[in-house]
Amino acid sequence: MAIQLDLSDIGTRESRLGSITGYAGDLKDLARRSECGTLRGCSRCFSQSSTCLSACALSQLSGIRDVAVVHHGPAGCSTTGTQSFRVTKQVAKKRGIENHTVYIGTDMDENDTIFGAGEKLADIVRTTYRRYHPQAIFVASSCAAGVIGEDIDSIVDDLREEIPVPIAPVHCEGFKSRIWATGFDISDHAVLTSIVEPPKEKRNTINFKNFYESARPEIIKIFAEFGVKPVFLYANATVDELRHMSEARATVCICGTLGNYLGTALEQEYGVPYVRSINPLGVTGFETWLRAIGKAIGEEEKVAAYIARERAIYLPKIEEVKKELRGLRCVIGMGPGYTFEVSRVLQELGMEVAWGAAWHYDKQYDNGKVPPSMDYLLKHGQNFKASVADQQNFEVLNILNREQPDLYLSRHPGSTVWAIKQGFPALFVADEYMIFGYKGTLDFAYEVLNAIRNRSFEKNLAAHVKLPYTKWWYDQNVDALLEHPKGDTGADQQAAGEA
Ligand code: SF4
């Protein structure tokens, strides 16, 4: 379905893309069910807490330079996006730039939830503009604002007549989706509908959607060889850079889950090619991604020359370290944008994927196609046991106990620590650039070696920690707690889970 930029709100990933948060089986079954339309998410009779989509939406928006985020909700909800807001400011300091973005909560209380707080919200937005002079203002809702039907669209419409900078409503009520990545799409929608302008002239830039720009100098250098300049989004991007995104030569991203909505919308509305590729992780991912960029901007020869030169430097070193990794068994727990990418890299390095747990699964992206990472694995005949759960750690521990892997890899610290308490070496793949390019792949291979060579920390910790899980739970198949939709026996899934 086409992206609708004339609407102020968007559908959730569940409704737009058929995304799910409950499944256990294997990769091939997951793909088959997606293709023939029978994939329906299972629910759980027990569920641990998860993440609010506001955190994704507001962390993205509050990274933009010199804007204001006004979150209309109780104080507890308003803290959800503040962690990334802080990190972005630290990154700004490191880069030697100033980021004056402010993050404000309206502190809704009981009275507000009964009588409404529209006037209070409007006054806070006016005061925010007067006091901080932001370049744009994002007015975000919360569950409480959504439940009482606070009309932030009308409030924002009225404020537009008084305040001379872009103001956008951000419909990020946490209850609307179990998939926190919906928040990424919501933030893109707010930027696209309030800041991005139609193109006036083509620029020699590439929109680069990422999280924290840690590989910024390296990427600027690589892109300079192809004659283009990356514009990193959204952390520390200026409102002026966002305004001109429609004039770029292409849009690329470090992770399809993060960048798909923005890339598809810019392509649909302004004809900016969106580079749909597997992520630049591992050798295959990096080369495939670079070649796709080269094709999009018509610089295939320069890309080929870069690849040939860098291969000669790094491939012999990677081949050498691979000898020590061969045969290691791994379990992965990450968002789908990384689970199905890192699994490819692990196999490229000679390791075995015992189980891939994805925090959600998009059976398609906004262009109606299967995500490139999944498409790649299936086209190359790969299969492994897989599950989908919105970071339900109790399921991860069951899987780890069953699989007894050599290593657990996660992109979420709240998950990694449990594996360590269970006695398994774990690698926290926090930085999105940890496996980026040839050098990143080589460094990552050494990180794996470091994690598995010295096991004393995990062993000591496990010996002194009493986990709350009983033998009964460890004996269960993770499929046991999933409630299959009516008419779906989950037979394939059970068979795969028991295999
Ligand atoms: S899910 Fe709702 S109540 Fe919970 S933090 Fe998010 S907005 Fe607040």
Boltz pocket constraint, residues with backbone or C-beta under 6 A from the ligand:
constraints:
  - pocket:
      binder: B
      contacts: [[A, 52], [A, 53], [A, 54], [A, 73], [A, 76], [A, 77], [A, 80], [A, 141], [A, 142], [A, 143], [A, 144], [A, 172], [A, 173], [A, 174], [A, 175]]
      max_distance: 6.0
